[in-house]
Amino acid sequence: MDHLPNDVWSAATLPVGVRIELVGDARAVNIAYETTSVDFGYRGEGAGCTFSAYRNGQKISEVEATLGDAVVRLELSGEPSKPVVVYLPEAMRPTIKCISAEAGAIEPATRQPRWLAYGDAVTQGWLASSPAMAWPAVAGRKLGLDVCNMGFAGSARGETFSAATLADIPAEAVSISYGMNCWSRIPHTPGLLSEGLRAFIAIVRAAHAEIPVVVVSPLLRPDAEEAPNRLGATMADLRMAMEETVHELVAAGDAHLHLVEGSSVVGEADLADGIYPGDEGHKRIAAAVGKYLSPHMEEMRRAAAERMLAEAMGAESSDAPAVSRAPSQAGVPSASNGQQASGMPSHVAPSHAANSSGGSWQAEPSYAPPAGAPSYTPPAPPSGYPPYAPPAGAPSYAPPAGAPSYAPPAPPSGYPPYAPPAGAPSYAPPAPPSGYPPYAPPAGAPSYAPPAPPAPPGPHAGAAPYAPPSGTGGTLPPAPPNAPDVSSSWGPGDPPGGDHDGQALPGGQEPPVYVYTSSS
């Protein structure tokens, strides 16, 4: 907390919004406590000097607190299933030591969606008649929200460290309400306030992107509406700058950002001292903010249930308590420091039922799902997802019964078998792609016919057919010199290499062949 300005830290040490929430049929509860202060300041007794119990929206019991160690008895009435909210004497800085039931049992009330309410003195509760009547408390009871009141009286001005604190706390809703201090104690110009608000919301949105955020612009303040501050800005100027900034962010796409125009919510008659609203004014603010939070309640409850389950599972896995708590601030109960700086839930919840024998509690129980809630079943894998192949050494995989065996496609017709080299391992060519079609020529392409061989050469052009000379009678012409004696004629049918009577020629000689050609 070293980064907080001193005035903010001083306001943060008050246990604003801290309360006890329980349910049960006990006739009364006894609360052991210790208080350390009776300095009520400007607010007087409205700052908180009593223990007050509410059930179903109605106050059912209230008892004044005393300084020092004491025990207060609060009578309980109404429907036992409805939760009881006990508001503490905040101004007296109480520490709760023990809570016990009388004539019946009590147990922690159901945890609710968390709402972080950041703001100035009005958010803290000035000038409501008691802590229970501050507008965040009124709206929280009405809607069923766990309010963490971060109202810094006299000091809130949209400081970025407070925005970072909001971002660090898990929550389902946030409200931002400041501006009065930007006119008086820490003077701002409209531009400075606008850019500061823009940065504040950006830091919050970085962690809470989708939750509802409600901005409440400064309430009506008659003495400052037209009066300039040290930088020349009037309250009306600062209010307009804040509202225009919110409108711009909504127009830029922040669909869950809402604006409550402060000057139209509270009238001059609602200001208890001319500056701060009384009970009626706080009720009006609660209604205006609740108007924007109530449509999100279903979504907020669902988100809160998921968050609480995650927190409980995380605590169990680390052997830690179910809900962690921040260290106690000065004078603030360590079991539930619900005020600004700690960022913890702002109610004290018992860990088990306390009965008439004086049972008590100090911490919250671990999470248990509601009776009859369905067990979790992981989603089925997508259709057709391949089976898992176990690592080496794992049992072999058996396909499902009836699954078809795999047969590779047949090779193309006429494909010669492959003969590997001697001694080489046999090779199987890869199978062609499944369904690859055989080659077919394009439609309409002509079939291929090889060219015809050339024809043998014929007689010279113009040559006359052969005819032997007249009167030769077909006998052989005179033999050339040294030719063998052949006296008989060569008739048709005599085979080459022999005479007409089948006798071989001398020496196995072939008969000469004479070709007659016409003379030119």
C-alpha positions as CSV (number, residue, x, y, z in Angstrom):
1,M,0.0,0.0,0.0
2,D,3.0,2.3,-0.2
3,H,1.7,3.7,-3.5
4,L,-1.5,5.0,-2.0
5,P,-1.6,8.7,-1.2
6,N,-1.8,9.3,2.6
7,D,-5.3,10.7,2.5
8,V,-6.5,7.7,0.6
9,W,-4.8,5.3,3.0
10,S,-6.3,7.0,6.0
11,A,-9.8,6.6,4.6
12,A,-9.0,3.0,3.6
13,T,-8.3,2.0,7.2
14,L,-12.0,2.4,8.1
15,P,-14.0,-1.0,7.9
16,V,-16.6,0.5,5.6
17,G,-19.1,-2.0,4.3
18,V,-17.8,-4.9,6.6
19,R,-20.7,-7.0,7.7
20,I,-21.7,-10.5,8.9
21,E,-24.0,-12.7,6.7
22,L,-25.6,-15.8,8.1
23,V,-28.7,-18.0,7.8
24,G,-30.5,-20.3,10.3
25,D,-33.3,-20.8,12.8
26,A,-31.5,-19.4,15.9
27,R,-33.6,-17.1,18.0
28,A,-30.6,-14.8,18.6
29,V,-26.8,-14.4,18.0
30,N,-24.2,-13.3,20.4
31,I,-21.2,-11.4,19.0
32,A,-18.1,-10.9,21.0
33,Y,-16.1,-7.8,19.8
34,E,-13.7,-5.0,20.8
35,T,-13.9,-1.3,19.7
36,T,-11.1,1.2,19.9
37,S,-12.6,4.6,19.0
38,V,-15.6,6.9,19.5
39,D,-14.4,9.6,17.1
40,F,-17.5,9.9,14.8
41,G,-16.2,13.0,12.9
42,Y,-18.4,15.1,10.7
43,R,-20.9,12.3,10.1
44,G,-21.7,11.9,13.8
45,E,-23.5,8.8,14.8
46,G,-24.3,8.1,11.2
47,A,-20.7,6.9,10.8
48,G,-21.7,3.8,12.7
49,C,-22.2,3.2,16.4
50,T,-24.6,0.3,16.5
51,F,-24.9,-3.4,15.5
52,S,-28.0,-3.6,13.2
53,A,-29.5,-6.8,11.7
54,Y,-31.6,-6.9,8.5
55,R,-33.5,-9.8,7.1
56,N,-35.5,-9.8,3.8
57,G,-34.9,-6.1,3.4
58,Q,-36.3,-5.2,6.9
59,K,-34.4,-4.1,10.0
60,I,-35.1,-6.7,12.7
61,S,-32.7,-5.8,15.5
62,E,-30.4,-2.9,16.5
63,V,-28.2,-2.5,19.6
64,E,-25.7,0.2,20.5
65,A,-22.0,-0.7,20.7
66,T,-19.8,0.2,23.6
67,L,-16.1,1.1,23.8
68,G,-13.7,-1.8,24.6
69,D,-14.4,-5.5,25.0
70,A,-18.1,-6.5,25.0
71,V,-20.7,-9.0,23.8
72,V,-23.8,-7.9,21.9
73,R,-27.0,-9.9,21.6
74,L,-29.1,-9.5,18.5
75,E,-32.6,-11.1,18.4
76,L,-33.4,-12.7,15.1
77,S,-36.9,-13.0,13.6
78,G,-38.4,-13.8,10.2
79,E,-38.0,-16.7,7.8
80,P,-35.0,-18.9,8.8
81,S,-34.1,-19.6,5.1
82,K,-33.6,-15.9,4.4
83,P,-30.1,-14.6,5.1
84,V,-29.4,-12.1,8.0
85,V,-27.1,-9.2,7.3
86,V,-25.5,-7.6,10.4
87,Y,-23.9,-4.2,9.9
88,L,-21.1,-3.1,12.3
89,P,-20.3,0.1,14.2
90,E,-17.8,1.2,11.6
91,A,-16.7,4.5,13.2
92,M,-15.7,2.6,16.4
93,R,-13.3,0.4,14.4
94,P,-14.6,-3.0,15.7
95,T,-12.8,-6.3,15.7
96,I,-15.1,-9.3,15.8
97,K,-13.8,-12.1,18.0
98,C,-16.6,-14.7,18.1
99,I,-20.2,-15.3,17.0
100,S,-22.5,-17.9,18.6
101,A,-26.1,-19.0,18.1
102,E,-28.8,-19.0,20.8
103,A,-31.7,-21.5,20.7
104,G,-31.1,-22.8,17.3
105,A,-28.4,-23.1,14.6
106,I,-26.7,-20.7,12.2
107,E,-24.5,-21.2,9.2
108,P,-22.8,-19.1,6.5
109,A,-25.1,-17.4,4.1
110,T,-24.7,-18.3,0.4
111,R,-21.9,-16.2,-1.1
112,Q,-23.0,-13.7,-3.7
113,P,-21.6,-12.0,-6.8
114,R,-19.0,-9.4,-5.8
115,W,-19.5,-5.7,-6.5
116,L,-16.6,-3.3,-6.2
117,A,-18.0,0.2,-5.3
118,Y,-15.3,2.8,-5.8
119,G,-16.0,6.4,-4.9
120,D,-15.8,9.4,-2.6
121,A,-17.6,10.4,0.6
122,V,-21.0,9.7,-0.8
123,T,-20.1,6.1,-1.7
124,Q,-18.7,5.8,1.8
125,G,-22.1,6.7,3.2
126,W,-22.1,10.5,3.9
127,L,-24.7,11.6,5.3
128,A,-26.8,8.5,5.6
129,S,-28.2,7.8,9.1
130,S,-26.2,4.6,9.5
131,P,-23.8,2.3,7.5
132,A,-26.8,0.2,6.5
133,M,-28.4,3.1,4.7
134,A,-25.4,4.0,2.5
135,W,-26.4,3.6,-1.1
136,P,-24.1,0.7,-1.9
137,A,-25.5,-1.2,1.2
138,V,-29.1,-0.5,0.1
139,A,-28.5,-1.7,-3.5
140,G,-26.5,-4.7,-2.3
141,R,-29.4,-5.9,-0.1
142,K,-31.9,-5.3,-2.8
143,L,-30.0,-7.1,-5.6
144,G,-28.2,-9.8,-3.5
145,L,-24.6,-8.6,-4.1
146,D,-21.5,-8.9,-2.0
147,V,-20.5,-5.2,-1.8
148,C,-16.9,-4.3,-1.3
149,N,-17.2,-0.6,-0.4
150,M,-14.2,1.4,-1.6
151,G,-15.5,4.9,-0.7
152,F,-12.6,7.2,0.2
153,A,-14.1,10.3,1.8
154,G,-12.2,13.5,1.0
155,S,-9.6,11.9,-1.2
156,A,-11.0,9.8,-4.1
157,R,-10.2,11.5,-7.4
158,G,-9.7,8.6,-9.9
159,E,-6.2,7.8,-8.8
160,T,-4.7,5.1,-11.0
161,F,-3.4,3.0,-8.1
162,S,-7.0,2.5,-7.0
163,A,-7.9,1.5,-10.5
164,A,-5.1,-1.1,-10.4
165,T,-6.5,-2.4,-7.0
166,L,-9.9,-2.8,-8.6
167,A,-8.3,-4.7,-11.5
168,D,-6.6,-7.1,-9.1
169,I,-9.7,-8.1,-7.3
170,P,-12.0,-10.8,-8.9
171,A,-15.4,-9.3,-9.2
172,E,-18.7,-9.4,-11.2
173,A,-19.5,-5.7,-11.2
174,V,-17.8,-2.3,-10.7
175,S,-19.1,1.2,-10.0
176,I,-17.1,4.4,-10.2
177,S,-18.4,7.5,-8.5
178,Y,-16.2,10.5,-7.9
179,G,-15.7,14.1,-8.9
180,M,-16.6,16.3,-5.9
181,N,-13.0,16.2,-4.7
182,C,-11.8,17.2,-8.2
183,W,-13.6,20.5,-7.7
184,S,-12.5,21.2,-4.2
185,R,-9.5,19.5,-2.5
186,I,-7.6,18.3,-5.5
187,P,-8.7,20.8,-8.3
188,H,-9.0,19.4,-11.8
189,T,-9.7,20.9,-15.2
190,P,-12.3,19.3,-17.4
191,G,-9.5,17.9,-19.6
192,L,-7.6,16.5,-16.7
193,L,-10.7,14.8,-15.2
194,S,-11.6,13.4,-18.6
195,E,-8.2,11.8,-19.3
196,G,-8.0,10.5,-15.8
197,L,-11.3,8.8,-16.1
198,R,-10.4,7.3,-19.4
199,A,-7.2,5.9,-18.0
200,F,-9.0,4.6,-14.8
201,I,-11.6,2.7,-16.9
202,A,-8.9,1.3,-19.3
203,I,-7.0,-0.2,-16.3
204,V,-10.2,-1.7,-14.9
205,R,-11.3,-3.0,-18.3
206,A,-7.9,-4.7,-18.9
207,A,-8.8,-7.1,-16.1
208,H,-12.6,-7.0,-16.2
209,A,-13.4,-6.9,-19.9
210,E,-17.0,-8.0,-19.9
211,I,-18.5,-7.2,-16.5
212,P,-20.9,-4.2,-16.0
213,V,-19.3,-1.0,-15.0
214,V,-21.5,1.9,-13.9
215,V,-20.1,5.4,-13.7
216,V,-22.0,7.9,-11.5
217,S,-21.1,11.5,-12.4
218,P,-21.0,14.2,-9.5
219,L,-24.2,14.8,-7.7
220,L,-25.8,18.2,-7.6
221,R,-23.9,20.6,-5.4
222,P,-25.6,24.0,-5.4
223,D,-22.6,26.0,-4.1
224,A,-20.3,24.7,-6.7
225,E,-22.4,24.4,-9.9
226,E,-21.3,27.8,-11.3
227,A,-18.3,28.6,-9.0
228,P,-14.9,28.0,-10.5
229,N,-12.2,26.1,-8.6
230,R,-8.5,27.1,-8.5
231,L,-8.1,26.0,-12.1
232,G,-11.3,27.8,-13.3
233,A,-13.5,24.8,-13.7
234,T,-17.0,24.7,-12.2
235,M,-18.8,21.6,-11.0
236,A,-21.0,21.7,-14.0
237,D,-17.9,21.8,-16.3
238,L,-16.4,18.7,-14.5
239,R,-19.7,16.8,-14.6
240,M,-20.1,17.4,-18.3
241,A,-16.5,16.3,-19.0
242,M,-17.1,13.0,-17.1
243,E,-20.4,12.3,-18.9
244,E,-19.0,13.1,-22.3
245,T,-16.1,10.7,-21.7
246,V,-18.4,7.9,-20.8
247,H,-20.6,8.5,-23.9
248,E,-17.5,8.4,-26.1
249,L,-16.3,5.1,-24.6
250,V,-19.8,3.6,-25.1
251,A,-19.9,4.8,-28.7
252,A,-16.4,3.3,-29.2
253,G,-17.9,-0.2,-28.4
254,D,-18.0,-0.7,-24.6
255,A,-21.4,-2.2,-24.4
256,H,-21.3,-2.9,-20.7
257,L,-20.4,0.6,-19.6
258,H,-23.3,2.6,-18.2
259,L,-23.7,6.2,-17.0
260,V,-25.8,7.6,-14.1
261,E,-26.1,11.4,-14.5
262,G,-25.7,12.5,-10.9
263,S,-27.4,15.9,-11.2
264,S,-30.7,14.3,-12.3
265,V,-30.7,11.7,-9.5
266,V,-30.6,13.8,-6.3
267,G,-32.4,17.1,-5.9
268,E,-31.5,19.9,-3.6
269,A,-34.2,18.8,-1.1
270,D,-32.3,15.4,-0.8
271,L,-29.1,17.0,0.5
272,A,-28.9,16.7,4.3
273,D,-26.5,19.6,4.6
274,G,-26.6,21.2,1.2
275,I,-23.7,19.0,0.0
276,Y,-24.2,15.3,0.9
277,P,-27.5,13.3,0.6
278,G,-29.5,11.9,3.5
279,D,-31.3,8.6,3.5
280,E,-33.7,9.5,0.8
281,G,-30.9,10.7,-1.5
282,H,-29.0,7.5,-0.9
283,K,-32.1,5.4,-1.8
284,R,-32.4,7.3,-5.1
285,I,-28.7,6.7,-6.0
286,A,-29.2,3.0,-5.1
287,A,-32.2,2.7,-7.4
288,A,-30.4,4.5,-10.3
289,V,-27.3,2.3,-10.1
290,G,-29.4,-0.9,-9.5
291,K,-31.3,-0.1,-12.7
292,Y,-28.2,-0.9,-14.7
293,L,-26.9,-3.8,-12.6
294,S,-30.2,-5.8,-12.3
295,P,-30.3,-6.8,-16.0
296,H,-26.9,-8.5,-15.5
297,M,-27.8,-10.4,-12.3
298,E,-28.3,-13.8,-14.0
299,E,-24.9,-13.6,-15.8
300,M,-23.3,-12.3,-12.6
301,R,-24.5,-15.2,-10.5
302,R,-23.2,-17.7,-13.1
303,A,-19.8,-16.0,-13.2
304,A,-19.6,-15.8,-9.4
305,A,-20.4,-19.5,-9.1
306,E,-17.6,-20.4,-11.6
307,R,-15.1,-18.1,-9.8
308,M,-15.9,-19.5,-6.3
309,L,-15.5,-23.1,-7.6
310,A,-12.2,-22.2,-9.2
311,E,-11.1,-20.6,-5.9
312,A,-12.1,-23.6,-3.9
313,M,-10.4,-26.1,-6.2
314,G,-7.2,-24.0,-6.2
315,A,-7.2,-23.8,-2.4
316,E,-7.7,-27.6,-2.1
317,S,-4.9,-28.3,-4.5
318,S,-2.5,-26.2,-2.5
319,D,-3.7,-27.5,0.9
320,A,-4.6,-23.9,1.8
321,P,-7.8,-22.6,3.5
322,A,-10.7,-22.5,1.1
323,V,-10.7,-18.7,0.9
324,S,-7.6,-16.7,1.6
325,R,-7.7,-13.5,3.5
326,A,-5.5,-10.4,3.4
327,P,-3.7,-9.4,6.6
328,S,-5.8,-7.3,9.0
329,Q,-5.6,-3.5,8.8
330,A,-5.5,-1.4,11.9
331,G,-8.8,-2.0,13.8
332,V,-10.3,-4.2,11.0
333,P,-11.4,-7.8,11.6
334,S,-8.8,-10.2,10.1
335,A,-11.4,-12.8,9.1
336,S,-13.1,-10.4,6.7
337,N,-11.4,-7.2,5.8
338,G,-14.0,-5.8,3.4
339,Q,-12.7,-2.2,3.2
340,Q,-11.0,-0.6,0.2
341,A,-7.3,-1.3,0.5
342,S,-7.5,-5.0,1.2
343,G,-9.6,-6.0,-1.8
344,M,-11.2,-8.8,0.2
345,P,-14.8,-9.8,0.4
346,S,-16.7,-7.4,2.7
347,H,-18.6,-9.9,4.9
348,V,-17.7,-12.2,7.7
349,A,-18.9,-15.8,7.0
350,P,-18.9,-18.6,9.6
351,S,-17.3,-22.0,8.8
352,H,-19.9,-24.3,10.3
353,A,-23.3,-24.2,12.0
354,A,-23.3,-22.8,15.5
355,N,-25.9,-24.3,17.9
356,S,-27.3,-23.4,21.3
357,S,-24.3,-24.8,23.0
358,G,-22.3,-21.9,21.9
359,G,-20.6,-23.1,18.7
360,S,-18.6,-20.5,16.8
361,W,-16.6,-20.1,13.6
362,Q,-13.4,-18.5,12.4
363,A,-13.0,-19.4,8.7
364,E,-15.1,-20.5,5.7
365,P,-15.6,-24.1,4.7
366,S,-14.3,-25.7,1.5
367,Y,-16.6,-25.8,-1.5
368,A,-19.0,-28.6,-1.9
369,P,-21.2,-28.9,-5.0
370,P,-25.0,-28.7,-4.5
371,A,-26.8,-32.0,-3.7
372,G,-27.9,-33.7,-6.9
373,A,-25.6,-31.7,-9.2
374,P,-24.5,-33.8,-12.2
375,S,-21.0,-35.2,-12.3
376,Y,-18.7,-33.8,-14.9
377,T,-18.2,-35.8,-18.1
378,P,-15.5,-34.7,-20.6
379,P,-16.7,-34.1,-24.1
380,A,-16.4,-36.9,-26.7
381,P,-13.6,-36.5,-29.3
382,P,-14.7,-35.3,-32.7
383,S,-16.2,-37.8,-35.1
384,G,-13.6,-39.8,-37.1
385,Y,-10.7,-38.9,-34.7
386,P,-8.0,-41.5,-35.3
387,P,-7.3,-44.0,-32.4
388,Y,-4.3,-43.4,-30.2
389,A,-1.1,-45.2,-31.0
390,P,0.6,-46.3,-27.7
391,P,4.4,-45.8,-27.3
392,A,6.9,-48.7,-27.9
393,G,6.4,-51.5,-25.5
394,A,2.8,-50.8,-24.9
395,P,0.2,-53.5,-25.7
396,S,-0.6,-53.8,-29.4
397,Y,-3.6,-52.1,-30.8
398,A,-6.5,-54.3,-31.8
399,P,-8.9,-52.7,-34.3
400,P,-12.6,-52.8,-33.5
401,A,-14.4,-56.0,-34.2
402,G,-15.8,-56.1,-37.8
403,A,-13.4,-53.4,-39.1
404,P,-12.5,-54.1,-42.8
405,S,-8.9,-55.3,-43.5
406,Y,-6.8,-53.1,-45.7
407,A,-5.9,-54.3,-49.3
408,P,-3.5,-52.2,-51.4
409,P,-4.6,-51.4,-55.0
410,A,-3.5,-53.8,-57.7
411,P,-0.5,-52.6,-59.9
412,P,-1.2,-51.5,-63.5
413,S,-1.8,-54.2,-66.0
414,G,1.4,-55.5,-67.6
415,Y,3.7,-53.9,-65.0
416,P,6.9,-56.0,-65.0
417,P,7.9,-57.5,-61.6
418,Y,11.0,-56.0,-60.1
419,A,14.1,-58.1,-59.7
420,P,16.4,-56.8,-57.0
421,P,20.2,-57.2,-57.1
422,A,21.5,-60.4,-55.6
423,G,21.5,-60.2,-51.9
424,A,19.6,-56.9,-51.8
425,P,16.4,-56.9,-49.7
426,S,13.3,-57.2,-51.7
427,Y,11.7,-53.9,-52.8
428,A,8.0,-53.2,-53.1
429,P,7.2,-50.2,-55.2
430,P,4.9,-47.7,-53.6
431,A,1.3,-48.2,-54.3
432,P,-0.2,-45.7,-56.7
433,P,-2.6,-43.2,-55.2
434,S,-5.9,-44.7,-54.3
435,G,-8.4,-44.4,-57.2
436,Y,-5.8,-43.1,-59.7
437,P,-7.5,-43.6,-63.2
438,P,-5.6,-45.4,-66.0
439,Y,-4.4,-43.3,-69.0
440,A,-7.0,-42.6,-71.7
441,P,-6.3,-40.3,-74.7
442,P,-8.4,-37.2,-74.9
443,A,-11.8,-37.6,-76.4
444,G,-11.8,-37.3,-80.2
445,A,-8.0,-37.8,-80.6
446,P,-7.2,-39.9,-83.8
447,S,-5.8,-43.4,-83.3
448,Y,-2.2,-44.0,-84.2
449,A,-1.2,-46.0,-87.4
450,P,2.4,-46.5,-88.4
451,P,3.4,-45.4,-92.0
452,A,3.4,-48.1,-94.7
453,P,6.9,-49.4,-95.9
454,P,8.1,-48.0,-99.2
455,A,7.3,-50.0,-102.4
456,P,10.1,-51.8,-104.3
457,P,11.5,-49.9,-107.3
458,G,9.9,-50.6,-110.6
459,P,11.4,-50.5,-114.3
460,H,12.7,-47.3,-115.6
461,A,10.1,-44.9,-116.7
462,G,9.2,-45.5,-120.3
463,A,10.9,-48.9,-120.5
464,A,9.2,-51.6,-122.6
465,P,8.4,-55.0,-121.1
466,Y,11.0,-57.6,-121.8
467,A,10.6,-59.9,-124.8
468,P,13.3,-62.2,-126.1
469,P,14.6,-61.7,-129.7
470,S,12.5,-63.2,-132.5
471,G,13.6,-66.8,-133.4
472,T,15.5,-67.5,-130.2
473,G,12.9,-70.0,-129.2
474,G,13.8,-69.4,-125.6
475,T,17.3,-71.0,-125.9
476,L,20.2,-69.7,-124.0
477,P,22.4,-67.2,-125.7
478,P,25.9,-68.2,-126.6
479,A,28.0,-69.0,-123.6
480,P,30.7,-66.6,-122.6
481,P,34.3,-67.8,-122.8
482,N,35.3,-70.5,-120.3
483,A,31.7,-71.1,-119.4
484,P,30.6,-74.7,-118.8
485,D,29.0,-76.6,-121.6
486,V,25.3,-76.3,-121.5
487,S,23.6,-77.6,-124.6
488,S,20.1,-78.0,-123.5
489,S,17.5,-75.2,-123.1
490,W,16.5,-73.7,-119.8
491,G,12.9,-74.4,-119.4
492,P,10.5,-73.1,-116.8
493,G,10.6,-74.9,-113.5
494,D,14.3,-75.8,-113.5
495,P,15.6,-74.8,-110.1
496,P,18.7,-72.7,-109.7
497,G,21.9,-74.8,-109.0
498,G,20.8,-77.8,-111.1
499,D,20.1,-78.7,-114.7
500,H,16.7,-79.5,-116.2
501,D,17.0,-83.2,-115.4
502,G,18.0,-82.7,-111.8
503,Q,21.8,-83.4,-112.5
504,A,24.2,-81.2,-110.6
505,L,26.6,-79.0,-112.6
506,P,30.2,-79.9,-112.6
507,G,32.0,-78.7,-109.5
508,G,28.7,-77.6,-107.9
509,Q,28.7,-74.5,-109.9
510,E,25.7,-72.3,-110.2
511,P,24.3,-71.7,-113.6
512,P,24.8,-68.2,-115.0
513,V,21.9,-65.9,-115.1
514,Y,21.6,-63.5,-118.0
515,V,19.4,-60.5,-117.9
516,Y,18.3,-58.9,-121.1
517,T,17.6,-55.3,-121.2
518,S,16.4,-53.3,-124.1
519,S,18.9,-51.1,-125.7
520,S,18.3,-47.5,-125.8
